[in-house]
């Protein structure tokens, strides 16, 4: 979130819609540590394997 909001900024001053958009952006971004999968894909994979 460092790239989106300046350090020390109070998130309580930001509308929930904006916070949701930022969270979606991070969850849809591929990560090297997840073998170029997105966190959302990995979460889905883990949920379906435990269900």
Residue pairs with C-beta under 8 A, 6 or more apart in sequence:
1 22
1 26
4 22
4 25
5 11
5 14
5 22
11 19
26 39
27 38
27 39
27 40
27 43
28 38
28 40
29 38
29 39
30 36
30 37
30 38
31 37
31 38
31 39
34 41
34 42
37 45
